[in-house]
Amino acid sequence: MGNIRVGVCSDHKLLLEGICQLLEDLEGIEVLLKETSAEKLLQSADLDQIQILILNPYILDARVMNLIVQLSILSPKTMVLILSAAENEGPILKTIKAGAKGFLSKDSDRSDLLEAIYTLRNGHDYYSKSITQLLLKKYVSDLKSDTPSSGQDELQCLSSRELEVLTLWGNSYTNSEISEKLFISIRTVESHKNHIMQKLNLKTAVDMVKFAIKNNIIEV
């Protein structure tokens, strides 16, 4: 499949160098672009070669939202992964609505970054645990005031192993934690998750958790 082509843009030069060094030490990842400003990023000749662009803005404001929108126009195949310590719900949700495909918060570590990159490369969104909980909070609230529909017929199409993976993922286990618990490789976990999404016609990992909550596979 070849190396995953990654770009990094950070307002802080030291953080930029640190993120790039971390990525360059990982097998199968190639850093093609490094920038400290949105202007230079948008003008880069390598932009359309990037599969995943990691943005590490100082603050999530209107400039960041506009940048994400511009990137979707200039390089529609590039998936944006936000790396931010922001905690306010409003800016985070606006960033995702603007088109960011992934979001890593301050509780993320090296394994989360790697998992996010591979998840995005496989065509799915990725959010760290705290962001996932934020996205699910309103969903659960709305669900309690609604009459849930039965998904039992859909569950029948899942294998016992896929149901195990869905249950663990819904309970906030990472790919590596699921791998250790079920004694399978991380790539096998990713494969199971992809099959679950295809069988249930889901688009993101958050949709998987929503499905698990709605069908009482996990408790909230």
C-alpha positions in Angstrom: 0.0 0.0 0.0 3.0 2.3 0.4 3.9 4.9 3.0 1.3 7.2 4.4 2.1 10.7 3.2 1.7 13.2 6.0 2.0 16.9 6.4 2.3 18.9 9.7 1.5 22.6 10.3 2.0 24.1 13.8 2.1 27.6 15.0 4.9 26.6 17.4 8.2 25.7 15.7 9.4 23.6 18.6 6.2 21.6 18.6 6.4 21.2 14.8 9.9 19.8 15.0 8.8 17.4 17.9 5.8 16.1 16.0 7.8 15.6 12.8 10.5 13.8 14.7 8.0 11.5 16.2 6.4 10.7 12.9 9.7 10.2 11.1 10.6 7.5 13.6 7.4 5.5 12.7 7.6 2.9 10.0 5.3 3.4 7.0 4.9 7.1 7.5 6.6 9.8 5.3 6.5 13.4 6.3 6.4 15.5 3.1 5.4 18.9 4.3 6.3 21.0 7.4 4.9 24.5 7.8 4.5 27.0 10.6 1.9 29.3 8.9 -1.4 28.7 7.1 -0.3 31.0 4.3 2.7 28.9 3.4 0.7 25.7 3.8 -1.9 26.8 1.3 0.8 27.8 -1.2 2.8 24.6 -0.9 3.3 22.6 -4.1 3.2 19.4 -2.0 -0.2 19.9 -0.5 -2.1 17.8 -3.0 0.3 14.9 -2.3 -0.6 14.8 1.4 -3.0 12.1 2.6 -3.2 13.3 6.2 -2.5 16.8 7.4 -1.9 17.3 11.1 -2.9 20.8 12.3 -1.6 22.0 15.7 -3.1 25.5 16.1 -2.4 27.7 19.1 -6.1 28.4 19.4 -9.3 27.1 17.7 -10.7 30.2 16.2 -12.4 31.4 12.9 -9.0 31.3 11.1 -8.7 27.6 11.8 -12.2 26.9 10.6 -11.6 28.9 7.4 -8.3 27.1 6.9 -10.0 23.7 7.1 -12.6 24.8 4.5 -9.9 26.2 2.2 -8.0 22.9 2.4 -11.1 20.9 1.5 -11.4 23.0 -1.7 -7.7 23.0 -2.6 -6.9 19.4 -1.7 -10.2 17.5 -1.2 -8.4 14.1 -0.7 -6.4 15.4 2.2 -7.8 14.5 5.6 -7.3 17.0 8.4 -6.3 15.8 11.9 -6.5 18.4 14.6 -4.1 18.2 17.5 -5.2 20.6 20.2 -5.6 21.1 24.0 -8.9 22.9 23.6 -11.6 21.9 26.0 -14.5 24.1 25.1 -17.3 22.2 23.3 -18.2 25.0 20.9 -14.9 25.4 19.1 -14.3 21.6 19.0 -17.7 20.9 17.4 -17.3 23.8 14.9 -13.9 22.4 13.9 -15.3 19.0 13.2 -18.3 20.6 11.4 -15.8 22.6 9.2 -14.5 19.3 7.9 -11.8 18.0 10.3 -11.8 14.2 10.0 -9.9 13.6 13.3 -9.3 15.3 16.6 -6.7 14.4 19.2 -7.0 16.2 22.6 -4.5 16.7 25.4 -5.2 13.2 26.8 -3.8 11.6 23.6 -0.4 9.9 23.4 2.0 8.4 20.8 -0.2 5.3 20.2 -3.3 7.5 19.7 -1.5 9.5 17.1 -0.5 6.4 15.2 -4.0 4.9 15.5 -5.5 8.1 14.3 -3.2 8.2 11.2 -4.0 4.6 10.2 -7.7 5.1 10.9 -7.9 8.2 8.7 -5.9 6.4 6.0 -8.5 3.6 6.0 -11.2 6.2 5.3 -12.7 6.6 8.8 -12.9 9.5 11.2 -10.9 9.3 14.5 -11.5 11.1 17.8 -9.7 10.7 21.1 -11.6 9.4 24.1 -12.6 12.8 25.5 -13.8 14.1 22.1 -15.8 10.9 21.5 -17.5 11.4 24.9 -18.3 15.0 24.0 -19.8 14.0 20.7 -21.9 11.2 22.3 -23.2 13.4 25.2 -25.8 15.1 23.1 -26.7 12.0 21.2 -27.4 10.1 24.5 -29.5 13.0 25.7 -31.6 13.1 22.5 -31.9 9.3 22.5 -33.4 9.2 26.0 -36.2 11.5 24.8 -36.8 9.4 21.8 -38.1 5.9 21.1 -35.2 3.7 20.0 -35.6 1.5 17.1 -34.6 -2.1 17.2 -31.3 -3.0 15.6 -31.5 -6.7 16.4 -31.7 -7.7 12.7 -28.5 -5.8 12.0 -26.8 -7.5 14.9 -27.4 -10.9 13.4 -25.0 -10.1 10.5 -22.1 -9.6 12.9 -19.8 -12.5 13.9 -19.2 -13.2 17.6 -15.7 -11.7 17.2 -17.0 -8.6 15.6 -19.5 -8.2 18.4 -16.7 -8.5 20.9 -14.7 -5.8 19.1 -17.8 -3.6 19.0 -18.5 -4.0 22.7 -14.9 -3.2 23.7 -14.7 -0.3 21.3 -18.0 1.1 22.7 -16.5 0.8 26.2 -13.6 3.1 25.2 -10.9 0.5 24.6 -8.3 1.5 22.1 -7.2 -0.7 19.2 -4.1 -1.7 21.1 -6.1 -2.5 24.2 -8.6 -4.6 22.2 -5.6 -6.4 20.6 -4.2 -7.3 23.9 -7.5 -8.4 25.4 -8.6 -10.6 22.5 -5.0 -11.8 21.6 -5.2 -10.6 18.0 -3.1 -8.1 16.1 -3.9 -4.4 15.9 -4.4 -4.8 12.1 -6.9 -7.6 12.8 -8.8 -5.2 15.1 -8.8 -2.5 12.4 -10.0 -5.1 9.9 -12.9 -6.2 12.2 -13.9 -2.5 12.8 -13.9 -1.9 9.0 -16.1 -5.0 8.5 -18.5 -3.9 11.3 -18.9 -0.4 9.7 -19.5 -2.0 6.2 -22.1 -4.5 7.5 -23.9 -1.9 9.6 -23.5 0.9 7.0 -21.8 3.2 9.5 -19.4 6.0 8.5 -17.3 6.7 11.6 -16.1 5.1 14.8 -18.4 7.4 16.7 -21.3 5.9 14.7 -20.2 2.5 16.0 -20.5 3.7 19.6 -23.9 5.3 18.9 -25.1 1.9 17.5 -23.8 0.1 20.6 -25.6 2.5 22.9 -28.8 2.4 21.0 -28.9 -1.4 20.9 -27.9 -1.9 24.6 -24.6 -3.5 23.7 -23.0 -1.1 26.2 -24.3 0.8 29.2 -24.0 4.6 29.6 
